[in-house]
Amino acid sequence: MIGTVANTAAIIVGSVIGGTVRHGLKEKYQNILFVAMGLAATGLGINAVVQNMPNSAYPVLFIVSLALGGVIGTALDLDGRFNRLVGKHSKGGSEDGGDAPGLGRGLSTAIMLFCIGTLSILGPINSALYGDETFLFTNAMLDLVTSMVLASTFGFGIAIAAGVLFCWQGSIFLLATFLSPLLSNGLMCEVSIVGGFLIFASGLSILKIKEISAMNLLPGLFIPPIWFALLACTGNFGGLL
């Protein structure tokens, strides 16, 4: 768990630095950082999909995951609940009173970038199974820079994502400890593909190319684990798959 603690601390430090610098930045610089973050999210999402898609054993699973996850997320109104929660705790947002929705978008993007990535998923697994913190320390350095850029655009509130990351990686660490046989490379591949699309969707929203409620698609990440669990319980449906 040392790597997870370091990763969490890196996001908090980066958010403090970025949030502090933000007040000294002119609007045009904030705008270009906003664009840079959108491009980075889009590129990271595409990279995750391209890297993992050729290794997928179930090429239609990501479609089902996104569709079913989107229906579940919309029914639960995850995006609306998330933005209302952020708006409540931001107490009206920035000085001009318009930062709450922006912070909600920034936080959802931050959570995607920090949590849904190969290093963030494999890191806790390696830590639990082999005591290897390399992935997590590497991820901490990347998240330090990313949180600085995000906080310079959306404010100190990005630090909230550090708590989400700690819970996320902590859960994976515990699952890897007790359920190591189920965490196959195939499952990680399918989760990474869905996660890549979610990060890509966040990037499109930031760039204002297409407004996508990425939080409503988040349940899609749980479809691949459910699918693999069903396969394990049914013996690949009698050897048909």
C-alpha positions in Angstrom: 0.0 0.0 0.0 3.1 2.3 0.2 2.7 3.0 -3.6 -0.9 3.9 -3.2 -0.2 6.3 -0.4 2.5 7.9 -2.5 0.1 8.2 -5.4 -2.6 9.8 -3.3 -0.1 12.3 -1.8 1.2 13.2 -5.3 -2.4 14.2 -6.4 -2.9 16.3 -3.3 0.4 18.1 -3.7 -0.2 18.6 -7.4 -3.7 20.0 -6.8 -2.4 22.4 -4.2 0.4 23.7 -6.5 -2.0 23.9 -9.5 -4.7 25.6 -7.5 -2.3 28.1 -6.1 -0.8 29.0 -9.5 -4.3 29.2 -11.0 -5.1 32.5 -9.3 -2.0 34.1 -10.9 -2.9 32.9 -14.4 -4.7 35.1 -16.9 -7.9 33.7 -18.5 -6.2 33.0 -21.9 -3.6 30.8 -20.1 -6.3 29.0 -18.2 -8.1 28.4 -21.5 -5.0 26.9 -23.3 -4.4 24.6 -20.3 -8.0 23.6 -20.5 -7.5 22.7 -24.2 -4.2 20.9 -23.4 -5.9 18.8 -20.8 -8.7 17.9 -23.2 -6.1 16.8 -25.9 -4.2 14.8 -23.3 -7.3 13.0 -22.1 -8.3 12.2 -25.7 -4.9 10.9 -26.6 -4.6 8.8 -23.5 -8.0 7.3 -24.2 -7.2 6.5 -27.8 -3.9 5.0 -26.7 -5.5 2.7 -24.1 -8.0 1.4 -26.7 -5.5 0.9 -29.5 -3.0 -0.9 -27.2 -5.6 -3.3 -25.8 -8.1 -3.9 -28.6 -5.9 -6.3 -30.5 -5.6 -8.5 -27.4 -9.3 -8.7 -26.7 -10.8 -12.1 -26.8 -14.3 -10.7 -26.8 -14.3 -7.8 -29.3 -18.0 -7.0 -28.8 -17.8 -6.9 -25.0 -16.7 -3.3 -24.8 -19.8 -2.3 -26.9 -22.1 -4.2 -24.5 -20.3 -2.7 -21.5 -20.6 0.9 -22.7 -24.3 0.4 -23.7 -25.4 -1.4 -20.6 -23.3 0.7 -18.4 -24.7 3.9 -19.9 -28.3 2.7 -19.4 -27.6 1.9 -15.7 -25.7 5.1 -15.1 -28.4 7.2 -16.7 -31.1 5.4 -14.8 -29.2 6.2 -11.6 -28.4 9.7 -12.8 -24.8 9.4 -11.7 -23.7 12.5 -13.6 -26.5 14.7 -12.0 -25.9 13.3 -8.5 -22.1 13.9 -8.9 -22.5 17.5 -10.1 -25.0 18.3 -7.3 -22.6 16.8 -4.7 -19.7 18.8 -6.1 -21.8 22.0 -6.3 -23.0 21.5 -2.7 -19.5 21.2 -1.3 -18.0 23.9 -3.5 -20.6 26.4 -2.0 -21.3 28.2 -5.2 -17.9 27.6 -6.9 -15.5 30.3 -7.8 -15.7 34.1 -7.3 -17.8 34.5 -10.4 -20.2 31.8 -9.1 -19.8 29.6 -12.2 -17.2 27.0 -11.2 -19.3 24.3 -9.8 -20.3 22.6 -13.1 -16.7 23.1 -14.3 -15.3 21.5 -11.2 -17.7 18.6 -11.7 -16.4 18.0 -15.2 -12.9 18.4 -14.0 -13.3 15.9 -11.2 -15.0 13.3 -13.4 -12.1 13.7 -15.8 -9.5 13.5 -13.0 -11.1 10.3 -11.6 -11.0 8.7 -15.1 -7.4 9.7 -15.7 -6.2 8.8 -12.2 -8.1 5.5 -11.7 -8.8 4.1 -15.2 -5.3 3.3 -16.5 -3.0 0.4 -16.8 -0.6 1.6 -14.1 -3.4 2.4 -11.7 -5.0 -1.0 -12.1 -1.9 -3.2 -12.4 0.0 -1.2 -9.8 -2.0 -2.3 -6.8 -2.1 -5.9 -8.2 1.7 -6.1 -8.4 2.0 -4.5 -5.0 -0.4 -7.1 -3.4 1.0 -10.2 -5.2 4.7 -9.4 -5.6 5.4 -6.4 -3.3 6.5 -4.5 -6.4 5.6 -0.7 -6.1 7.3 0.3 -9.4 4.1 0.9 -11.3 2.5 2.9 -8.5 5.6 5.1 -8.0 5.7 5.8 -11.8 1.9 6.5 -11.8 2.4 8.9 -8.8 4.8 11.0 -10.9 2.4 11.1 -13.8 -0.5 12.0 -11.6 1.5 14.8 -9.9 1.9 16.6 -13.2 -1.7 15.8 -14.3 -3.2 17.1 -11.1 -1.2 20.3 -11.4 -2.6 20.9 -14.8 -6.2 20.0 -13.8 -6.1 22.1 -10.7 -4.7 25.1 -12.6 -7.8 24.8 -14.7 -10.5 23.7 -12.3 -9.2 24.7 -8.9 -8.3 23.1 -5.6 -11.3 20.8 -5.7 -9.4 18.4 -7.9 -7.7 17.1 -4.7 -11.0 15.3 -3.9 -10.0 12.8 -6.6 -7.1 11.7 -4.3 -9.6 10.1 -1.9 -11.4 8.3 -4.8 -8.0 7.0 -6.0 -7.1 5.8 -2.6 -10.3 3.8 -2.3 -10.0 2.5 -5.8 -6.5 1.3 -5.6 -7.0 0.1 -2.0 -10.0 -2.0 -3.2 -7.9 -3.5 -6.0 -5.1 -4.3 -3.6 -7.5 -6.2 -1.3 -9.2 -8.0 -4.2 -5.8 -9.0 -5.6 -4.9 -10.4 -2.2 -7.9 -12.5 -1.8 -9.1 -13.1 -5.4 -5.8 -13.3 -7.3 -6.9 -16.3 -9.6 -9.7 -14.1 -11.0 -7.5 -11.2 -12.0 -6.4 -12.5 -15.4 -4.7 -10.6 -18.1 -7.8 -11.0 -20.2 -10.0 -9.2 -17.7 -7.5 -6.4 -17.3 -7.4 -6.0 -21.1 -11.2 -5.7 -21.4 -11.4 -3.2 -18.5 -8.7 -1.1 -20.0 -10.5 -0.9 -23.3 -13.7 0.3 -21.7 -11.7 2.7 -19.5 -10.0 4.1 -22.6 -13.3 5.0 -24.2 -14.4 6.7 -21.0 -11.2 8.8 -20.9 -11.7 9.6 -24.6 -15.3 10.7 -23.8 -14.0 13.0 -21.1 -11.5 14.5 -23.5 -14.3 15.3 -26.0 -16.3 17.0 -23.3 -13.4 19.1 -22.2 -12.7 20.2 -25.7 -16.4 20.9 -26.2 -16.5 18.8 -29.3 -19.3 16.6 -27.8 -20.9 16.9 -24.4 -20.8 13.4 -23.0 -21.8 12.4 -19.4 -18.8 10.2 -18.8 -20.0 9.5 -15.2 -23.1 7.9 -16.5 -21.0 5.5 -18.5 -18.9 4.5 -15.5 -20.9 1.4 -14.6 -19.6 -0.1 -17.9 -16.4 -0.8 -16.1 -18.1 -3.4 -14.0 -19.5 -5.4 -16.9 -16.2 -7.2 -17.9 -15.6 -8.5 -14.4 -19.2 -9.7 -14.2 -18.8 -11.4 -17.6 -15.5 -13.1 -16.6 -17.1 -14.2 -13.3 -20.0 -15.8 -15.3 -17.5 -17.6 -17.5 -15.7 -18.9 -14.5 -18.9 -20.1 -12.8 -20.3 -21.8 -15.9 -17.1 -23.2 -17.4 -17.2 -20.9 -20.5 -20.8 -22.0 -21.1 -20.0 -25.6 -21.7 -16.9 -24.8 -23.9 -18.8 -22.8 -26.4 -16.6 -19.7 -25.8 
